[in-house]
Amino acid sequence: MGAITTTDGTEIFYKDWGSGQPIVFSHGWPLSADDWDNQMLFFLQQGYRVIAHDRRGHGRSTQTGDGHDMDHYADDLAALTSHLDLEDAIHVGHSTGGGEVVRYLARHGESRVFKAALISAVPPLMVKTDANPDGLPKDVFDDLQNQLAANRSVFYRALPSGPFYGFNRPGVESSEAIIENWWRQGMMGGAKAHYDGIVAFSQTDFTEDLQKITVPVLVMHSEDDQIVPYVAAGPKSAKLLRNGTLKTYQGFPHGMPTTHADTINADLLAFLRT
């Protein structure tokens, strides 16, 4: 474990385990590097070097009051990869982390990158616009901000208890341990970062970023994703990518790297070895 300090004085916490080809994991909102525990242990055992950081304002990184936008997220990731001098890295992003990866590749180039994977990721654009009629109305995201501002702790219990992990679906057994771990990670971060982050993940348009990317990218998305709707995300991202492959899942939730880790890990490993 370690930390770097960015040019604006933000301290970014990271984990760095093992040796071999590096895999860099970018977590979803409002979580931390801990959300990748299963994947990091799995790929470490497969001979990879595994790295995950806490986004600014999240987890153990500085609870800075500003810079909670995709450009800063990408720049922080670039600072980390430069500090660790990574080459032929594989970048894996979940949800908001997928947006971070896409913006990083488009903004900082692919010279250090081998492949990438986007899991339940927010690109190309979540909010509904005239050009993006399949997106979600802006008032959906305004409501998320209102719930966070009213009582973040209550909000951070409700979201993982329901749509994030699909525990609101008939016949799906809920896991209190998973819910509590989500709450724990969320409450470690800063309210201002998470409040601003809702705008960052919902209103950033990644269309041009996706079109710039040339490395192979695996897009993994479930048709039953209740957080980032499939119809506005996975298939569109795969189509915009020059070298994208879409892997569609049936009945998996948004948080499928946790609830269906065995399947996600196996599919990701197969892509990396191809």
Disulfide bonds with the S-S distance in Angstrom:
none
